[in-house]
Amino acid sequence: MAIQILILIAGLVMVVLGADYLVEGSSSVARRFGLSEFLIGLTIVGMGTSAPEMVVSFIGAAQGNADISIGNVAGSNIFNTLLILGVTALLLPMGITAENKKKDVPMNILITALLLVLGWFGGLSRWDGAILLAAFVAYMWPQFRNKRADEPTPDQEKPRKVWVAALMILFGLAALVWGGNLFVNASVNIAHSLGVSDKFIAITLLAGGTSLPELATCIAAAIKKKGQLALGNIIGSNVFNILLILGGSALIHPLSFASITYVDMAALLVSALALLGACYIGKKDELDRVDGIFFLLLFAGYMTYLILNL
């Protein structure tokens, strides 16, 4: 038990350090190349922090286990929006731009709806996987062509050299993934030693564990007043999970939605709609603490349902 606790602490330290380096390196790249922090969050950070989901889903698909691939992505996207954005907004409000409201958040809903429509008709075939991958390319290409840099602030520090920023990003991603794995494995071992059931572990520690990099990164970004990077990280991770991870998984092996209930589908859609509502209700320009509390209440309600229906 003592060894597992030490591993748990070591994993947590690696996650925190990795998030810090990833945010700093990514922000430096954004400033160096004149890109917005939202775009960097949407691409480099969003994809990088989704690495655990990609590994789990691709392995599950290769083994013919659709439950792992579909359940992992659906659960991760719900965690991302309701828990991670909820916690981040509760700690420090995050700014929302006009383009976020007009394009990015609505697109998150459309992509979620596309997944649910395809799943409704029997799951994801290899053709569906190809459609999702094509949609991923169609979504990402205009992001690089149309995005502009954020307005500079007076106290904005000089960007680091490209090679230094790249090393920071690589180190940050590696520390996030490795530290997250250490944290999850140690948590599961400790939970087993305490007599906690496997089902409970699956819907809490394992489902949340693959979202730990996003959580650490968003909190670190919020603390550094980089709310756009945090929001881009979540939207990018959600898009990456559905279009690229499930698209690639379906190409490896067709995926069935047999293990996903209507409640799970509804929770996934509600999480996307909740983000849209938070952007428009009251004509605000930020996700504030009230939104954070609302997201966390929705998440608590969903988790309560899962626990009661083990």
Steps between C-alpha positions, in 0.01 A plus 500: 500500500781743591671439166175559310444827686851615404433406137169687519677814625775467238240469223316807626823703513583397142154600381526843663850564361401369157197727485711801593764431234237420236313826559816710501646333190173516309445867583852579384438324168176696456679832551802402288291403193221754543234240583224537754526313828158350423637343181802359685264360765276358228784323320828431681362498853160347418651215301786445739285472809274255314788255454374271782155475338659424164715218638211346694253525209735372229604203713136426580405515131793278398381243755144527369374655822270783388382559857843635593534730198149648508469514877842656544432785257143567615605502864805713432302768314246519783783527753672765285205734472312456826775419749812664359343819367285507813799484733702744289219758479438463873863581575547781248252628237604443136448750221281415200558669164240579234657233277466243778126573513452515126710203385689295757233415757220436242741277305559299816125433511480408131787253532341346810166476319670336200640228725162437662320485164751250361480297822121504497499299176695205632844629590803609302596305187828544319322739262382701800858505624612642165227767524617601847864522388401709196300727729806536724713622207221731383470648849868546577624642169310833520611546861860562392398712204259732680624533858686816600721574794356626825539868577835547678493614859748752646650250741522219248844341525727447202437160339763232553708357218310248290718205598465584870121531471485172304698319770271645767193375311648151450608476863163628617305248293726211606473596867121534473451160339753315716400673821132444423561127450692477828223688681220284357678167554592587858145622567354174369739292710418700813127474428529122454685467829217690669238266353347741248313325216637477146190665352533801726868526412419484129249786501704724727876446508548356151246723324636809669860389479526540124366855543757586768739668248219730381408586859857585601561699181178702530563586864859602421381712206230667709745584777730660241204704366497306174131412490489475121764228508295310759177530298682403180646199679155367593334565164805366317508189717128435443536543124814287493330226704198471271633567152854365510502242779159343430551546124831316518361238738208428264742450212689247710181319601129597469365633829167411656304732731346207686659598832397868478160572651261780408597672825868495397413645160281764662776593745747540214262728309399695812866568580546661156174695528591619852816660363300674228246625754775632725639701208170667411287527814538852637712607198819443696856508376631239743428168669457607861467323833122465462558306179761290677256409776231414242739273309607324819137445606426338164809284536401399855153405377641278224750333734224438755298326230795280405572405860136417572482281190819299550 
